[in-house]
């Protein structure tokens, strides 16, 4: 008898989305989420329920320029996707998913032009069975955009935080250095029961790009609300409301209390996710599961 493993295959989806009209990634009853929209479209294509595992569960209002998810589907259904066309199964799946997603978005996003969707699948590829979108990832990178001058406030953009206070980026960057490396970031997270809040922060900094302040955060993984809390805390330093040492003091306190400053979600974008070579997918996933739970 052919095993279930042989009858199925794992598919990696690379996608992006505008989080403005979503209540985050994770499926929630009665709410529009990226996971729910994508799983519904996949279930229509494959004519069976499809469950996604994602690299980073973004909050409501947070965007993704590059998100990664995986799912397991029937090999027979995958092979049948191109029909009589010359397209590959992955190319065929991308076309069908984006058509379904655009149709769904048309009833939600007011004034959207025909064919527009606020979630777009860029590629679909068969991957080894030990690939895990979440646990095989080596790192995630986010950006946070801030307009700290009225001259830069653009009413056509909804992915930028407007501030009237000019930020001191040098002070913010000096304060960021002390947070780099492996730490328990409990003070910067909404902890999940039974899960570790120890993370390795690989990059944290700020620069001006064409008048807009762009904050960068890169880590092996992030806890719930960690990036927004890092940004909110460092913005307080940049405004002069807190001294440069305050972010480190918060880290050392290792407690979630009333001093937490969580920045708004709409300027936050998941930019990129890094993975090892295919031969290391399984080993990295096993390591991450043991480490993070």
N, C-alpha and C positions, 0 to 999 in steps of 0.2 A: 504493500500500500504506500502511495506517495505521501510523504510527511507534510504537515501543515507548513513547515518552514520552506519546503520546496515549492509549495503552491503559492507562496506569497513572496513579496519583495519589499524592500524599504526604499522610499522615495524622499529625496531632499528637495524642499521648496525654498527658494530665495525670493523675498518679497519686500515691498515697502508700503507704508501707509501714512495717511494724514490722520492723526489721532483726534482731530477736532470733534468729529461726530461719533466717536466710539467711547464706550465706558471701559476702556482698557483692552488688554489682550484676552484675558481669561473669560470663558463663558460664564454668564450669570443669567438666571431666569428672568425673562421679561426685559432684558437690556440688550442693546446692540453692542456686540464686541467683535473684535477682529477674528478671534478663534471661532466664534459661532458662525459668522458670515462665511469663512473659508471652509469650515467643516460641512456646512450645508451645501456649498457648491461642489465640494469633493464627493459628497454622498449622492448628489444628482448624477455626476459623471460616472461614478463606479457602481451606482445602484445598490449600495450597501452602506451602513454607517462607517464613517472614517473618523478616527481620533488622532489629533495632532499633539506632538511634543515640541515645545518651542525653546529657543535659546535663551530668550529674555522676556519675562512677563511684564510688559510695560503697563503703567498706570493709565487711568482715564486722562485723555487729553495729550498724552505723550506720543510723539511721532517716531517713525522708523524709516530711515533711508535704506537700511539693510538689516532685515530680520531673517532668521533661518528657522525652519520647522521641519519635522519629519513625520511620516506616517507609513503604515504597512498596508499594502493593497494586494488584491489578487493579481498574480502574474498573468493569467489569461486575460483579465480585463485591461491590464497595462498594455499587453502586446496588441490588443484589438483597437487601441485608441486611434491609430492613424487611418484605419479603414482602408480605402483605396488610394489615399494620398501618398505622397513621397516624404511626408514629414515623419520625424521620429516620434515615439510615444511621448517623450518629454515636451517636444514642441507642440504636439496636438493637445496635451493636457493644459499647457499654458494658455493657448488660444481659447479653449473651452471654459476654463476657469475665469479668465478675464472678461469674457462675454457675460457669464452668469453674474459675476461680481458687479459689473457695470449696470446690469439690469436691476440688481438689488439696490445699488446706491442711488439710482435715478429716482426712487421713491422716497428717499431720505434727505439727500443733499439738495436743498432748495436752490433753484436757478442753475443747476449743473447742466452743462452742455451734453448733448447726446453722446453716449459712449464713454462719458467720464466715470471714473470710479475712484473712491478714496482709499482703496487697497488694490495693489497691482502685484501680480506674481510675475517675476522676471525670468525664472528658470525652474525646471523640474527635472531632476536627474535620478537615475537608479544609483544607489550607494550600497556599500557593504552592510551586512546585517548588524554589525557591531557599531555602526555610526549612530551616535545619539546627539541630536541637535543641542541639547542642554549640557550634558555631561562630557561630551567629546570636545567642547569648546575650550580653548586656552585662555581667551580674554574677550571682553566686550568693551567697546569704546563709545562714549556719548559726547555730545556737544550741548552747550547751553548758551543761548544768544540773548544779549542784553543791549538795549539802546539807552545809554545814560546821558543823552542830550536831546532836547526837544527837536533839534534840527534833524535827528535821525529817526524820529517817530514816523512810521509809515503805516497809515491806516489800511493799506492793502495787504499787510503781512500780519498773520496771527500766530507766528512762531517766535516772537521776540517779546521780552519783558521790557516795559517802558519804565525808566527811572528818571527822576529829575535831579538826582544827586550824581555828580561826576565821580566815577569810581577811581580809586587809587590802585591800579593794577600791580604796581611794584609791591605794595603792601600785601595784596592778595596772593601774589606769587611767593613772597617770602613766607607767609603763613602756611601755604600749601605744602612746602617742602617737608615740614615736620610730620605730615600725615602720610607720606609715601612709605611703602613697604608693608610688611605683614603686621596687622594689629587686630585687636578685638574692637570692631566698630559699633558696639552696642549703642553708644551715645548717638550714633548717626543712623540707626536703623529702627524699623518696626519689626521686632523679632518674631519669628515663627516658632511655635512650640516644638522643641526637639531638634531644631536646626542651629547650626553654628553661625555666629556673627563674626567669625574671624575671616578676614579677606586680605588679599595682597593688592594694594593700590600701586599700579605701575606708572601712572602719569596723572598729574593734576596741575592745571595751570590756566592762565588767561592771556589773551592777546587781542589787539584791535585789528579787525579785518574790514577794510573799507568803511570805517566809522563805527562798526558794530563790535561790541565786546563778545568774544567767543571763549567760553569756558570749556576746558577739555577734562574728561575723566575716563581713565582706562584701568581696568582691574581684571583679575582672574574671573571674578563674578561680583555682583552687587546684591546686597540685601534689599528688602523692600524699603523704598523711599530713601535709600542711601545717597544716591546722586543728588536728589533734590535737597537733602539736608546738608550735604557738603556745599552745594552752591549757595543755599540760604545763609549758612554760617559765614562763608567767605565774602558774600556780598555785604554783610554787616561790617566786616573788617574794611572792605573797600569804601564804604560810606563813612567810615570814621566812627561808627557807633560802638565798635568793640576794638580792643587792642589786638595787635598781631598775634600775641601768644594765646588768645582765647580759644581758637580752634584746637590747639594741642591740649589745653586744659580740659576742654570738653571730651576729647578722646580719652585722656587719662582718668576722668571721672567714671567712665564706663557705666553709665546709667542713662536711661531715657527719662527726662524730666521736663519741667515747664520751660526750660531755657531753649528747647529745640526750636530751630527756625527752618521751616520747610518751604523752599521756593515754589512758586506756582508751576504747574506741569507743562503748560503750553509752549514754553521755549525749549523744552528738552527733546532731543532727537537721538535715537539709537543709530549710530553711524556705521559701525562695522563690527564683525565678529570674526575672531581668528581661530583656525583649526590646524591641527598637525597634519602630516601626511596620512594617507589612507591606512598605512600599515600600523599607525599609532592610535587609530580611533578607539579601539576597544580598551587598550591599556590606559589611555587618558580618561575614558569614561569610568573605568573601575576605580582609578585613583580619586577622581572628583567625588564619586559617590561615597567613598570612605571618609573623605576629608570634610565634605559639606553636609552629608546626610540627606 
